[in-house]
Amino acid sequence: MSPIIGIDFGTTNSVMSLLHPDGGVTTARFGLDDTFRSVLCFWSEEHAGRAELRSAAGPAAVAAYLDDPLDSRLILSMKSYLAQRSFTQTTLYGRAVTLPQLIGIFLRAFAAASGVDLAEARIVAGRPVRFVGETADDAFGEERLREAFAQAGIDDIEIAFEPEAAGYRFARGLNQAATVLIGDFGGGTSDFSVVRFDRGQVMPLSTTGVGIAGDAFDFRIIDAVISPRLGKGSTYKVLGATLPVPPEYFTAFARWHRLSLMKAPRTLRSIAEVAAASAEPGKLRALITLIEDEMGYPLYQAVSAAKAALSRSETAVLRFAHKDIDICETISRTDFEGWIAPDLAQMDAAVQRGLDQAGLGPDGIDHVFLTGGTSFVPAVRHLFEQRFGAEKVTAGGEFVSVAEGLALIGRDRSVA
């Protein structure tokens, strides 16, 4: 029988798990980590008088970018664009590269770093129930995910929903029949499945999801704390009329992984023209500096650190400094939870849809299993404790449960 490998290609991190002949599952290691950062870095090098495009993935990509941020291009959150028909390709040092090609480059590097031979393996890859974006086309997202694996030389893959995979991992610890609600919170999506586990039988009862998760929470922090320091809410004058600074600058900017996409002459020229007529030109010039200097990743690190700290304590300090920009602001958990309240409401509505599809009320759920990095946020956990009772809610394998479950799904499909 071919080796079975589960691949969880994530918005922020990717994980690979291997099913062993004895039924055990292990996760590929990348140095001391189980996860591999889902990022690419590109730069151009002269070789024999010609410019050659070079790339690195994962931790090596971050290191290459930090070594020379002004002359490199960092590509993040690639998964977030899969179901967006408006995003077809980007230009890297004069070369057009499609999204499946970008992800294919990443997947090849990911496989190489794992040390696992995928040539004869049976691959089960995960996908969210709902891809990111208000205009997301889920079928198109899966189609491009398959194309990306093909670009990496992996032509034949099976697809499974990520929350169901997490449920498989959780079910290993059950000693009696149970109906389980699984919540899988990634960087870009939050997915929910209701699954019945009974005497080795796995019966999915519903799957729902929403394109909101950790990145959306980052957006709320940046929008509330950092964007006002960069001109959001300010005004400028045109022919004697006072107008608000275009909000689209900050809609794109606050999605930190889109920062590099703003580095286009037309966009920078537009911001500069508004800055020249602005009541607070220095703030908009600071925005231009962040875009030109490719500061998306350092900004992400600062925001992510503050968000993580708010999961442990009632307040956190967000620190971000670059050239003339120096931000040091204390954020309360109460403020943060107020900012993310619209996102929490959408998550809660998706859970209700899942219960409705399954024909169950809260009393019909025996266990709630939460996984993924955003499950650490206290307000997220509180949603489930309030609806189902704290005694039913457990968490675990926050970063590896999906990949491990994908490998187990591959085993059960083989038996079937």
N, C-alpha and C positions, 0 to 999 in steps of 0.2 A: 504494500500500500504506500502511496506517495506521502511524504511528510506533509502535515497540515500546519499552516501558519496563519495567524490572525494579524492583520495590519490595521491599526487605528491611525489613519492619517488625520491629524487634528489641526485646528486653527492655530494653536499656540505650540503644542508639542505633539510628537508622533511616537507610537509605541508598537513593538512587534513581539508577539508571543508564539511559542512553539509547543505543539502537542507531542508528547512522548509516547512510545508504544505502551507504557504502563498506564496511560490515561492521565498522567500528571502534566501540568502546564508550567512552563517557565518563561520568563520575559527576557528578551535580549538585553544585554548590558552595553552601555556606552560609557566606558570608564567607570565611574562610580554611580552613574545614573541609569534609571530604567527608561528615561524619556530622552528624546532627541528633538531639539528645538526646530520647529517648522519654519525655517528661514533660509534665504539664499542671499549671497553677496556676489556681485559682479564687479569686475574692473577690467581695464584694458592694458595690455602689455605689448611693448614693441618686440618683435622677434623677426630677425632676418629682414628688417626694413618694413615689416608689415605689422599692423595692429591686430592683436589676437585677443578675443574675449575669454577671460578666465572667470571661474566661479568656485565658490565653496559653499557648503551646506552645514546646518546645525551649529554647534559650538565654534567650528572653524570659520563659519560665515560671520558670526558675531565678532570673533577675534580679528578677522580681516577688515571688517568695517571699522572697528574701534582703532585699528592701526592707521587707517587713512580714510576718515569719513568723508572728506571733501572730494576725493577722487575715486569713490566706490559707490555702488548702488545697492541698498539693502531692500530686499523684497520680503514682506511679512504678510501673514494672514491670507495666504493664497486661497485657502479653502473657502473664504468668505465670498469670493467672486465666482465660484463654480456655476451657480444657478442664475447669474446675471448676464442676460443676453447682450447688454450694452458693453460689457467688457470682453473684448475679443483678443487683443494683443497689446503689448507695450513695446517701446523702443529702447534697446540697450546699446548705447554707443553706436548708434546708426543702424542697428540690426533689429528687424521686427521679430518678436518672439510671441507665440500664442500662449494662452494660459495653460493648456494641457502640456505644451513643451516645457514651460517653467516647472510645473509640478513633476513632470517626467524627470527633469534634471535632478530635482530634489529627491525623488523616490530612488533613483539609481544611487545617489550618494548615501541615502539612508540605508539601503540594502547593503552597500559596501561596508559602511561603518558597523553594521550589526555583525558582520562576519558569518552570516547565514547564507547558505547556498539556496537561492530561490529557483534555480533552473528546473528541478523536477518536483517542486513543491506544489501543493494545492493551496491556493491563496483565497482566504475569505477576508474581504475588506468591509469596513463599516461605512455607513452613511447616516446623516441625521434624518429624522423623520421630516423636518422642514428645514430647508437650507436658509441661509441668511438673506435678508433683503425683502423690502415691501413688494418688489416685483419678481421675486424668486420663482423660477420655473423648476420644480423639483425633478421632473423627468429629464429635463435638459441638464440639470446639475449632475445626476447620476450618469448620464451619457458622457459628459465631459470627464467625470471621474474615471470611467472605464478607459476613455481615450488617453488620459494621463498615465494610467498604468501601462497601456500599450506603448506609449512613448518611452517608458522605462524598460521595455522589452518583456513585459508581463502581459501576455495577450489574453489569457483566460483566467478571469477572476470570478468569484461568487460575491454577492453583495448581501449584507444583512443590516438591519436597523441597529444602531448603536445602543439604545436603551435595552433592547431585547438581549443583546450580547452581555450587557452588564448584569441582566437578570440571570443568565446562565451561570455566571460566576457566583452570584449570590446563592443560587439554588444548591450549590455543592454543600452548603452548611445546613440545609433543611433535613429534618428527620421525619417529617410528615407532610401530607398534602397541604398546600397553601396557595392563596391568591396574593400576588405581590404587585405593588405599584413600584416601578423603577423610575427614578428621575436621574437623567444623565445631563450634567451641566458642563458644557465645553467652553471654549473661548468665544464662539460665535452663535451657538444654538443651545436651547434647552429642550430636551426630548423626554417624553413620558410613555411608558408602556404598562399596561395591566396584563399580567401573565399568570396563568394557572399552572402550577407544577403538581403533578399527581402520579406517583408510582412510575417515575421515569418518563411520563408523558409531559410534553411542553405544549401548552395551548395558549397562544397569544389572543387576548380578548380585545385589545384596542391599542392603537398607537397614535399619539398626537405630539405636537411640538410647536415651538415658536422660535423665530430667528433672533433671539435675545439671550445674552449670557454675559460672560465676563467682560468682553469688549464693550458692551453697552454700558456696563457699570463704570468702566474707565472713561467712556464718553461723558457720563454725568459729572464725574470729578473734574475732568478737563474743562468742560463747558461752564461749570460753576466757579472754579478756582483760577484756572489759567487763562482761558479765553478773554475774560474781562481785562486782563493785563496786556492783551495783545490787540485791543481795539474793539472787542465786542461791546455793543451798546453805545459806542461813540457815534459822532456825526461828522459829515463833511458838507461843503457847500458847492453847488453847481448853479451858475447864472443867478446867484442871489438866493436860491432855494436851499434850505437845510434838509439834508437827507440822512437816513441811518446808514452806517457802514454796512455793505451787503452781508447779510447773515450767512450766505452760502460759503463765505470764506471759513467760517467757524464750524459749520456743519461738516465740511470736509476735514478741516484741521483737527477737530476734536476726535474723529475716528483716526487715532494716531497712525495706523498702518497705511492710511491714504496720504500721509504727508509727502512722501516721495513723488506721488502722482501730481502734486501741486507744483512741482518744480519744472514748470513749463514757461518759456518766455512770455507767452500771452497772459498767463495767470499772474506772474510776478509783475508784469508791466501794469496790469489792471490795479493790483494792490498799491503799487507805487504812485499811480495817478490819484487814487483815493487818499493816500497818505498825504500827498502834497496839498490837498484841499481840506484836510481833516483838522478838527479841533484838538486832536491829540496825535500828532504825526509820529511821535516817538514810539507809541504802542504798535502802530502798523509797521513801522520800520523793523521793530523787534520780531514781528510775525515773518517778515521777509527774510530776516537773518536766520530764523529757525528752519525755514523751508530751504534756503540756499545751502545751509550747513548740514542738511540731512540729520536733524536732531530728533527724529521720530523715536529711535530706540532708547536714547537716554531719557526722553520724556516718558516713554512707556515704563522704564524701570522705576522712575520716581513715583509715578502714579500707582503702579502695581505694588510698590513697597508700602505706600500709604494705605491702599485698600486692604492689603494683608494685615497690616497693623490694626485696622479697625475691626477685624475679625477676632482680635485678641484683647482689645482694650476699648474703652469708651471714647478715646481721642487719639489722633495720630497727627504727626507733622509732615506735611508735604514740602519737600525741599527740591528745588530745581534751579540751577544756575548755569548760565551760558552767556559769556561776554557781558553785555550791560544788563542782562536779565537776571534778577536775583529774587526768587520767590521762596518764602518760608512762612507757611500758613498752617495754623492748627485747624484740623477738621474734626468735628464731633460725629460720633456714630449716629446721633439723632438727625443731624443735617444730612449725612450720607443716605440714611434710610428714607428721608424725605425726597431726596433727588431721585432715588431709584424706585420710588413708589409706583410710577406708571409701568415700569418694567415688571415689578413684582405682580401687579394686577394682571398683566398679560400672561405671566407664568401660571398664576392661579386659575385663570380662565381656561388655559390649555389643559390643566389637570382636571377641571370640571368636565371638559369635553371628553377626555379619556374615560372618566367614570360613566358619563352618559352613554358613550359608545359601548361600553362593557355592560351596561344595564345594572350598575352597582351604585350603592351609596357608600359612604365612608365605613360603615359597619361591615361591608362586604370585603374589605381589604384586611388581610391578616398581617402583612408586613409592608413597610415602606423602606426601600433601599435607595439611598442617595449617593451619587458618585460624581466625580469631576471636581475641578478646582473651585468652582463657584459654590459648590455645596458647603464650603467652609463659612460662607457669609451667614452670620446669625439670622438675619431677616429672611433669608431663603429657607433655612431650616425651620424657622418659626411658622412659615406658611403651612408646612406639613404637620408640625406638632399641633397647631391650632385646629386643623381639619381632622386629623386622624388620631391624635393623642400621642404624647411624647414616648410612651412605652412601645409604640409600634415602629418608631423611626430609628433606623440604624444607618451607618455610613461605613465606607471602607474601600480600599483599593482605588482611592480617588483618581489616580492617574493611570492605572494599569488594568482596571476591571473590564473595560470594553475590549481591549486586545485579547485578554485571556478568554473572555466569553466568545469572541469570534472564532478562536481555535476550537473551543468546545462545540460550537455550532457546526463547524466543519466535520468534527467527529460524528455528531449525530446524523448529519446529512449523509455521510458515508455509509453509516449503518442502515439508514432508510433505503 
